């Protein structure tokens, strides 16, 4: 029997990208000829144009290009992520593949206690609660569920049926492909302080990749985020 692994974070890897700042500018300059494109780029006007486009919400030039991410995360995060229908998805299938014994257990700094009213909740850390109750229960349930999954497979039960006993903190892997415009919309929502802790962790890692791949667009986008610190 495979050894159970507990992890306390998600990972995000950029598989490929063909999204570049200059391409967004060229898409906006579509009515001009190729020589004009090159001249504008040489004159350093790409950054100014991108600032203008984002400030005025002219977003169609940012629909050219794409990012493909490989995301390893718990099932409950993947399901919330996939509410964003502007991405294209491919996920490891529990129908055809025996899933791995990897389960998410939150770290001690993950907010555990919910306070406030509906629509105005706050979440606060509670290390003692995590150590005494949350982590032990999650680990025990994960082990029991994995043992049941293995038992069903040994009985000859189909993988698509046996997986029904597994909890939503089971780790899954999926590919997500998106254009820059829809990536920025996703980041608007999921890097917000009110977003769920685990999906915000994923979004922050995607944001760093976006920053590296499209630095001018990232900088202009950040200027329009009220709580962002923008590099000077």
N, C-alpha and C positions, 0 to 999 in steps of 0.2 A: 504494500500500500504506500502511495506517495506521501511524503511528509507535508503536513499543512504549513503554509506560509502566511503570516500576518503582515500586512503592509499599512503604512499610515499616510500614504500620499499617492497622488496620480502622476503619471508622466505624459509629456507631450513631445513628440518628435516631428520635425518638418521632413516629410518624405520628399516633396518637390515643390517648386514654386516657379511660376513665370509672371510674377507680379512685380512691376517696377514703376518708380515715380515717373520716369520720362515717358513711359507708355500712356499713362493717364493724361499727361500734357499733350501728347501727340493725338490722342483720341479727341481731346477738346479742340485741337487745331485741325480737325479732319478736313475742313474746307480749304486748307492751304496745301501747297505742294510739298514734296519731300525736302527740297532745298530749304524751304521756309522752316520746316520742322527742325532741321539741323541748325539753322541760324538762330532760332529762338533758344534752343538748348545751349548753344555756345555762348549766348549772351546772358546766360544765367537766369532766364525768366521762368524756368520750370517751377521753382519754389514759390514765386509770386503768384503764378497761375493756380497752383494747387491750393494755396491759401485762399484765393478768391473763390475757387470752386466749392470748397468746404464751407467757407463763411456764408456764401449765398445759397448753399444746399443744391448746387448743380451736380448731381451725383452720378449721372450715367457714365461719365468717363472712367469712374472707378469700378465699372462692371467688366472691364477688360483685364484679363489675367486671373490667376487662381493660386490658392494655397491648398496643398493636401497635407493634412496632419494625421499622424498615427497617435491615438489616445488610448492609454491604459488606465482604467478607472473603474470604480464600483458600478454595478448595474444600475443602482438608483440614480447615479449621476448621469450615466449614459441616457437613461430614459428622459431625464429633464433636459439634457442637451438636445435630444432629437425632437424636441418641440420646435426647434428652429428649423423650419422646413426649407430654408434657402440653401442648406447644405446638401450635398450628396453623400450617402452613407453606405459603408459595407462593414458588417460586424461579424466577428467569430460566431459561428452557428453551433448552438448546443444540440441541434438536431443531428448533426453529422459528425461532430467532434466531441470527444470526451473532455469535459472542461477540467481546468487545472485547480488544484486545491489552494487557491490564493484568495484571501479574504481581507477586506478593508476593516481596520480597527482605528478609530480616530485617535489622534495624538492628544496629549494632555492640554495643549493650548487651544484645542477646538472648543468653542463655546458650547456648553452643555445644558445650561438652564435657560428656559424661556420665560420671559417676564413681559408684562404689559397686556394690552387689549388687542383684539382682532384688528388687523390693519395697522397696528402700531407696536408690534412686538420688538423686543430687544433680546439679544442672546448674550449671555455672559459666561466666561470660563468658570469651571469649578473642578479643580484638580482632585479634590478629595472624593467628589461624586464619581469622577472618572475611574479612579483607582479602586474604590470600594464596590461600585455597582456596574457602571457602564461597560468598561473593558472586560471584566470577568464574564458578564452575561453574553456579550457579543462573541467572545472567544469560545465559550462553552456551546452556544447555539451553532456556531460555525462548525465546530468539530462534530456535533451530533448530526447536523445536516449532511456533512460530507460523508460520514459513516453510512447514513441511510442511502445516499446517492450511490456509493460503492456497492452496498448490499443489493440494491435494485439491479445494477448492472450485472452483478454476479448471478442473479436469478434469470438473466436473459431479457430483462425489460429494455425496451427501446430507449435510446438516449433521449429522444424528445419527450418521453414520459418521465424517465428517471430524474431529469433536471428540475422537475416541478418541486422537489423537496429543498432545493437550494435557495438560500436567502438573497435579498437584494444587495447585500454587501459583498457578494461574490464578484471578483474582478473580471472584467471583460475588456476586449480590445476592439476598437473600430477605427476605420478610416473616415475622415471628414474632409470634403473638398468644398471650397467656397471662394467667391470672388471678393476683392477688397472692400467693395461697398457693403456687402452683407457681413463680412468679418467685423467691420467697424460698428455696425448695428448690434451684432452679438456682444462685442466688447462694451458698448454703451450700457447694456443691460447687466451683463454678468461680471463686470469688474466693480459694479456698484457695491457700496458697503452693505446694502440690504440683501444682496444676493446670497444664496446658500453658500456656506463656507466651502464646501468641496467643489462646487462648480466654479466658484470664484478663484480657487486655486488653479484650476485648469485654465480659466480665462486669462489669468495673470501670466501664465507661461506662454500662452498663445500671443498675448500682447507683446511680450519680449521678442518673439520671433518676428512679429509684424514690424516692430521698431527697427530691427536689424535689416529686414528685407526692403522696407519702404520708409526710410528715415524722414524724408520730407513730408510725405503724407501723414506719417505718425505724428510728427511735430505739429502739423496744422490741425489734425484731429484732436490732439491733446489740448490745444488752445480753446477748443469748444467744449471741453469737459470742465465743469465748474470747480471740481476738487482735484484736478490734476496739477502736479508740479511739472512745469515745462522747462527743459534744459535751455539755458540762454545761448 
